[in-house]
């Protein structure tokens, strides 16, 4: 959550258990490193049409290729497992540039609403 700016607190044991359960149910996960320190994460969910999700890098490690490496590893694993396509949604302009380098194209837009 630190990469998304939510918290610098370590995950609770309940959060870790929930992630373990999701991985057992088919979610793929990758951890990225920079200079031997964990610096980013990402996940992918789905089989034939896989969604790249939750890719983030901690602020001090951004712009060093961590998100691109994490994404590339997950994408390669997804295709090796039989995915025919990989998709994602992204808001941040810097992230759009990262995904464009990996070959992603913008094919549509999604409008989200919130109450607050």
C-alpha positions as CSV (number, residue, x, y, z in Angstrom):
1,X,0.0,0.0,0.0
2,X,3.0,2.3,0.4
3,X,3.4,2.5,-3.3
4,X,-0.1,3.8,-3.7
5,X,0.4,6.3,-0.9
6,X,-2.0,4.6,1.5
7,X,0.2,3.5,4.3
8,X,3.8,2.8,5.4
9,X,2.6,0.3,8.0
10,X,3.6,-3.3,7.4
11,X,0.7,-5.6,6.4
12,X,-1.2,-7.3,9.1
13,X,-1.3,-11.1,9.5
14,X,-4.9,-11.1,8.2
15,X,-3.9,-9.1,5.1
16,X,-1.0,-11.6,4.5
17,X,-3.4,-14.6,4.9
18,X,-5.9,-13.0,2.5
19,X,-3.1,-12.6,-0.2
20,X,-1.9,-16.1,0.3
21,X,-5.5,-17.3,-0.2
22,X,-5.8,-15.3,-3.4
23,X,-2.5,-16.7,-4.7
24,X,-3.7,-20.2,-4.0
25,X,-6.9,-19.5,-6.0
26,X,-4.9,-18.4,-9.1
27,X,-3.7,-14.8,-8.7
28,X,-0.1,-14.4,-9.8
29,X,2.1,-12.1,-7.9
30,X,5.6,-10.6,-8.4
31,X,8.0,-8.7,-6.2
32,X,10.5,-6.3,-7.8
33,X,13.8,-5.4,-6.3
34,X,16.2,-2.5,-6.7
35,X,19.7,-2.8,-5.3
36,X,18.7,-5.9,-3.3
37,X,15.8,-4.2,-1.6
38,X,12.1,-4.9,-2.3
39,X,10.8,-1.9,-4.3
40,X,7.6,-2.9,-6.1
41,X,4.9,-5.4,-6.5
42,X,2.2,-6.4,-9.0
43,X,-0.4,-9.1,-9.6
44,X,-2.3,-10.7,-12.4
45,X,-5.6,-12.4,-12.4
46,X,-7.3,-14.4,-15.0
47,X,-6.5,-17.1,-17.5
48,X,-7.4,-16.5,-21.2
49,X,-8.1,-12.8,-20.6
50,X,-5.7,-11.8,-17.8
51,X,-5.8,-8.5,-16.0
52,X,-2.6,-6.8,-14.7
53,X,-3.4,-5.3,-11.4
54,X,-1.9,-3.4,-8.5
55,X,1.5,-2.7,-10.0
56,X,3.2,-0.1,-7.8
57,X,6.7,1.0,-6.9
58,X,7.6,2.6,-3.6
59,X,8.3,6.3,-4.1
60,X,12.0,6.3,-3.6
61,X,12.5,3.6,-6.2
62,X,10.4,5.0,-9.1
63,X,11.8,5.7,-12.5
64,X,14.3,2.8,-12.3
65,X,12.4,0.2,-14.2
66,X,10.9,-1.7,-11.3
67,X,7.3,-1.5,-12.5
68,X,8.3,-2.4,-16.0
69,X,10.2,-5.5,-14.8
70,X,7.4,-6.6,-12.5
71,X,4.8,-6.1,-15.3
72,X,7.0,-7.9,-17.9
73,X,7.5,-10.9,-15.6
74,X,3.8,-11.2,-14.9
75,X,2.8,-10.8,-18.6
76,X,5.3,-13.4,-19.7
77,X,4.1,-15.8,-17.0
78,X,0.5,-15.1,-18.1
79,X,1.1,-15.9,-21.7
80,X,3.1,-19.0,-20.8
81,X,0.1,-20.2,-18.8
82,X,-2.2,-19.7,-21.8
83,X,-3.4,-16.1,-21.7
84,X,-4.5,-14.8,-25.1
85,X,-4.6,-11.2,-24.0
86,X,-3.6,-9.0,-21.1
87,X,-5.4,-5.8,-20.1
88,X,-5.1,-3.2,-17.4
89,X,-6.6,0.1,-16.4
90,X,-4.3,3.0,-15.4
91,X,-4.8,6.6,-14.2
92,X,-1.4,8.1,-13.8
93,X,0.3,9.6,-16.8
94,X,3.8,8.2,-15.8
95,X,2.3,4.7,-15.6
96,X,0.8,5.1,-19.0
97,X,4.2,5.7,-20.4
98,X,5.6,2.6,-18.7
99,X,2.9,0.4,-20.2
100,X,3.2,2.0,-23.6
101,X,6.9,0.9,-23.6
102,X,5.7,-2.7,-22.9
103,X,3.4,-2.5,-25.9
104,X,0.0,-1.7,-24.4
105,X,-2.3,0.5,-26.4
106,X,-5.2,2.6,-25.2
107,X,-8.3,1.1,-26.7
108,X,-11.0,2.8,-24.6
109,X,-11.8,4.8,-21.5
110,X,-13.7,4.1,-18.4
111,X,-15.6,6.7,-16.4
112,X,-15.8,6.2,-12.7
113,X,-18.1,8.0,-10.2
114,X,-17.8,8.4,-6.5
115,X,-19.9,9.9,-3.8
116,X,-17.1,11.8,-2.1
